[in-house]
Amino acid sequence: MTHLTETPRADGARATLRPFLLRMHFHIGLFVGPFIFVAALTGLLYVLTPQIETWLYRDALFTDSTGTPRSLADQAQAARDALGADLAVSAVRPATGPGRTTRIMFSDPSLGDSENRTLFIDPVTLAVRGDLTTYGTTGLLPFRTRLDYLHRNLLLGNVGRYYSELAASWLWVAVLGGLALWATGPRRRRKIAEMPPPQRRRWLHSTIGVILSAVLLFVSVTGLTWSQQAGARIDALRSELGWVTPSASAALDGPAASAGDHAGHGDHANHHDPAAREDRLHQLDAVAAAARAGGIGSPLVEIRLPRPGQAWVVREYDRRWPTQVDTVAIHPDTLQITSRADFATFTLIPKLIRWGIDAHMGVLFGVANQILMAGLAIGLMVMIVYGYRMWWTRRPVADEPLWKSWRRLSAGQRVLWAVLAVAVGWALPVLGVSLALFVARDLLQGRATG
């Protein structure tokens, strides 16, 4: 029987490449590990808390009232009267079923981006059940909004978002490097109990990494779509390739845009007043009926009031499986659908992006999705802890500068890695800047140690 063996050239290439990969993987973990650990911890807190949030705000979300619900127009007006402030109703989320409250959302310039002041109205009695700040398309309540900000920016605003982008940018590199090391490493068939502690820690670190690798790559990619710098690059690429998610246009073209002038709202000066949007509150029920007739079938819908010269926008926000996120625009005078975006007509890439983001957030498959993402976060944190433990027990040997492994590479390998680093650094700017700092630090270390 013949045995296939590697050629001397292939064996020599692996002998120089593996030490470089090992040093690179080690240094990435050492310096980026804390950012990834914090991202995993805050992500864990986020995906485990929907049920806690429902319990915390149960008085606002639920009601014991029974009977026939009042009209959406009456509910919105009740919220407007109760607020008594110079704020305009921007959107309404009707109660999703008996015993649930309706959300009347107000634009408040004192709040942050994507935040609304929301009054929770009993559909039967018109009593105000709560007054809270809600956030984003999923309508997060204050508790989870805080955790969302913690995960995205450590409550440090736009500057803090670079922490999460740094973690997402390097996570996939660490995962692929770890897989390469596992694939090219020696295979030792020993029972875990028989392994000495250092080898056992390495085995656990690599095993967890291999098991979680596919999902970790998924989390890294979907996380980058939300980032500031890399996210802009991804959006530009999607535009070039025609992978943009379709959306319903609220614009009214031609004479229809001013049709409201013939419906008792012809004072253009009032259209520039935010309160002018509320002139249309009486249409809420008719618009909801028109949307249902037009195929908006989910009970989870948001009705956005029209801005001057624009249409009503009614959108579904049920991101569970099967996803219901259709959107229609409805003319404020004719109540005809002027534009629509149906999820069923999306091409594959926009659908995958929608599903990917929702799975990342732990909402696509309900509790099962929460458990999966929680297990992933815990596994990632354990893997990072084991990685630091391995480093601590091997100092100072483990602190050898990366440039020494770099010098052992062939000229072709160095050119390839340099080109790859420049390309990836351009596509992911935060990774590129941090890589430059990383290289500078390594060179200074090498100069200091001779």
N, C-alpha and C positions, 0 to 999 in steps of 0.2 A: 504494500500500500504506500502510495506517495503522499507526502505532506506538503501543503502549500505554505511557502514561507515568503516573507517580504524581501524585496531586493535590498541590497545594501544602501542604495540611494534613498528609498522610501523609509528604511529603518533609520538612516541618519537624519532625514528631515523630521521624523517624529521625535527623535532624540533631542533635537534643538527646539522644536516647536512646543513640546509638552512643558518643559521648564518655564518657557515664556508665558504660556497660558496659565500655568499654576501661579506664577508671580502676579500676573495681571488679575486673575480671579481673587487672589488674596488681597491685593491692594484695593480693588474695587470694594470688596466686602468690608475692609477695615475702615475706609474713609466715607463710603456712602451707606454702609450698613445702618448707622443711626437714623438717617432720613427714611430709609425703607422700613425700619422697625416702627418709627412713629406713624408712618402712613398706614402700616398694617394695624397698629393698635387703634388708631382713630377710626379706621375703616371697620374694625371689629365692633367698636362701640356703636357706629352708625347702623350697621345692618341688624343689630340685635335689639334695636329700640322701637320699631313701629308699634308693637303691642304696648310697650310702656307709655308711649306718647298717647295712644288711644285711651289708656287708663287715666293718665294725668289730666286730660282735657275732656273727660267723659261728660261733664256738665254742659260744656259748649257743643259737643258733637251730637248728643242724644237728648231726647225729650220723651216724656210720658204722655203727652197730649194725644188724644184720639179724636177723630172727626175728619171732616172734609178740609183739605188744605186750601188756604186762600191763594189768590192769583200771585204769580211772580211779581207783577207790578205792585200789588199791595205789600208784599214782603219787602221789596226794594224801597218803597216809600216809607215803610215803618222804620227801616234801618236809617234812612236819610233823616227822618224826623228825630230819631233817638240820638243820632250823632250830633246834630246841631252845630256842625263845624263847616268851615268853608272848604270842604273836600267833595270831589265828584265821584259818583259811582263809576267804576271802570269795568266791572264784570260781575257776573252772578253765576254761582254754582248751585243749581237746584238740589234740594234734598234727594238723596239717592234711593230713598225708600221710607216706609212708615217708621216713625221713631227717630228719624234723622233730621238735622237742622239744615237750613239753607245758608250758604255763605254769600254775603253781599260785600264785595270788595271795593275799597276806595283807594284812589291814587293819593299818596301822601308824600309830598316833596321832602319831608324830613326823614323818610326812610331810605334804605339803601336800594341798589339796583335789584329789580325783580321782587321787591317786597311790597306788600299791600297791607293796609289796615283793614281787617275783616271783621264784620259783625255777623254773629251766628244767630239766625232768626228761627223761632219756632213757626213752622208753616201753618199751624192751626190757630194759635193764639196771637201770633205776631210779636211775642215777647222776645226781648234780646237775651240770648242765653250765654253769650260770650263776646268779648272784644279783644282780638288777638292780632298779632302780626303774622302773616303767612308769607311763604317764600316759594318762588319758582313754579314751574308748570305742574309739579306734583302737589303743590299746596302744603308744603311742610309747615308744621306748627313750631312755636318757639324752641321747644326742647331739641327736636331733631335739626332745626335750622342751625342751632348753636353747634351741634356735633358735625353738621355738614361743613360749616365754616372752619371748624377745628381740623377736619380732615383735609380740606382744600388749602387752607392758608395759615393754620395755627392761630387764627383770630388776629392776624397781622395785616389784613387787607391784601392789596395786589402784590406788595413786596413779599408777603408770606407765601404767595402761590408758587414762588420759585422753589420752595422746599419740596412741594409735592411733584413739581415738574422734574426736579432733580432725581427724586426717587423713581418716578416712572421712566425717565430717560435711561437710567442705568440698570433698572431691574432686568430688562430683557437681555442686556449684555452679560450680566452676572449669571443669568439662567443658562444662556447658550454656552458661556465659558465653562460652567459647571458640567453641562451635558457632554461637552467635548472632553473634559478631563475624565469623566466617568467612562466614556466610550473608549478612551485610549489607555486607561489605567489597567493595572494587573488585576486578575480575578483570583481571589483567595476564598476557597470554600471552607469556611470555619463557622462554627456555631457562635452566636453572639455572646453567649456566656463564657466562651473560651477566649474571647478577644481581650487583649490588654486595654485599659481605659482609653489611651490615645487612639488606638485603632477603632475601638467601639464608637468614640465620638465622631471620627471621620466617616465611619459606616453610616451612622444615624444621619449626619449632615448630608451626605450624598444621596442616601436612600430617600429622605424626605424631599430633597430637591428634585430627584428624578420623577417621583410620584406626582409632585405638584407642578412639574415644569410646564405642561401645556396650559394649565389654568393661569399660572403666573405670567406666561407670555401674553395670554388674553387680557389679563388685568393691566399689564404694562401698556399694551396697544390702546385699549379703550381709555385708560387714564390719560394718555397723551392727547387724545382728541379733545379733552377739556382744557389742556394747558394753554398758556399764553403764547409762547414763542413757537414751540413745535406745533401747537394747535393751528396757528396761522399758516404754517407751511402745509399742514395736512388739508386745511380748507382750500388753499390755493391749488393743491394737487387734485383734489376732488373736483374743483371747478374745471380744471383743464381736461380731466378725463370724463366729464359729464356725470359725475357721481353725486351731484347735489340732491339733497332731499327735496322733493316737490313740496310746494306750499300754496295755499289759497291766497289769492291777492285780494286785499280789501279796497284797492283803488277803484274808483268809479270813473269810467271814461266818458268823454263827450257830454252831451246834455244831461245824461242821467246823473252826473255828479252834482248838478245844481237843481235836480228835480225837487228837492226839499223846499225850494223857494216857492213852489206852488202848493205847498201843504201847510202853510201857516208858519213857516220858519225862514222867512226871506230876509231877515236882518242879518247880514253877513258879519256885522260887528260881534254879534252874540256867538257866532261859530268859533271865535277865537277865545271865548271864555270857557274854561274847563267845565263849568256848570252847564253849558249849552248841551253837552252830551246827554244830560239827564232829561232834556226835553223829549227824549225817545223812550223813557222808562215805561210809558204806557203800552209800548209795543212788545214788551218782553214775552208775553204769552203767545202772541201771534208769531214772533220770530222762532220761539221754541217749537211751535207746531209746524212751521215751515221747514225747520231743520229735520224734525222727525219724518215729515213727508218726503224729505230729500235723502233719506237713508241714514241719518244720524240716530243709531239705535241704542247706544250704550246709555245707561243711567248716569254714568260719570261724564258729564258735559259741562263746559264753561261757555257762557254767552258773554262776549265782549261787546260793549256798547260802541257805536260807530263814532269815530272822530269826524270833524267837519270834512265833507267831501268824500267820505269813505263808507264802506258797507259794514253791517254787523258781521261778526265772525263767531261761529259756533264750532267748537272743537271737542272731540272726545279725548279723554286723558286716562283711559284704562290701559295701563302698560303691562298688565298681566297677560298670560297666555290663554287663549289667542288674543293678540294685541288688537285693541280698538282705539285708533288715533286718527280717524278721519276728520277732515275739516271742511266746512263750507262757509262761503261769504254770501250774505243775503242783502239785497238792495233795501235800503231803509224806507223806500216809498212803495215799491211794487211787491216787496217781500218775495222776489224771485231770486233763485240762486245764481249768482254772477260768476262764481269761481269755486273750485273745489279741489281737494287733494285727498284721494282715497288710498289708504295704505295698500289695498289689494293691487293697485296699479303701479306701486313703486317698483323700480328695478331691484335686482338682488342686493347690490351693494348698500343702498340706503336702508333696505330692510335689515341687513346684517348689522349695520351701524346702530339702528334703533334697538334691535334685540341685544346687541353687545352692551350698550350703555345701560339698558334696563337690567341685564343680568349682573353687570358690575355693581349696580346699586342694590341688588338683592331683591328686586320686585318682580322679575319676569315670571318666576315659577313659585311665587309665594314663600311659604315657610321652608320648602325644600331648598329654594335659592338662598335664603338666609342661612340655613345650616351649612350649605356648601361654602359660601363666602366666609362664614365665621371659622369653619375648619381650615380654610386656606390661610386666613390671617394668623390663626394660632400656629399652624405648621410653619409659616414663614418666620414668625417671631422665634420659635424654637430653633429653627435652622440657623438664624442669625446668632442666637445665644451660643449654640454649639460652635459656630465659626469663631466667635471671639474667644471661647474657651480654648480652642485649638491654638489660636495665635498666642494666648497668654502663656500656655505651657511650653511653647517652642521659642520664646524670645531668648536671645536676640537673633538666632539663626533665621527666624521667619521674617525679620526686618531687612533682609538683603535688598538693596535697591533694584528696581525693575530694569534699569539700564544694563546691568550685567547680563541678564537673560536676553535682552535685546541685542547685545553685541554678538551673542552666540548664533543668532539667526543668519541665514544666508542673505546675500544681497537682494535676491529676488523676493524672499519672504519679507524683508524690511520694506521694500518698495510697495509690496502689496498691502501690508498693514498700514503704512503711511497714507496711501491713497484711500483706503477704507476709512481711516480715522478722519481725514479731511471731509470725505463725502458725508459720513454720519454726523460729524460736527456741524456741517452746514445745515443738514436736514433737521437736526435737533440742537438748536443753539445753546441751550443750557448745558447739555452734555458736552458740546464743543468747548465752551468756556471753562467748565470744570475740568475737562481733560487737559486743556492747556495749563491750568494751574497745577494739576496733578503732575504733569511732565516737568514743569519748572521746579516743583518741590522735590521730585525724584532726582533731578540733576544737581540741585543744591546739596541734597543729602549725599549724593555720590562724590561731589567735590569735597565736602567736609570730611568724608571718611577715606578719601584717597582712592 
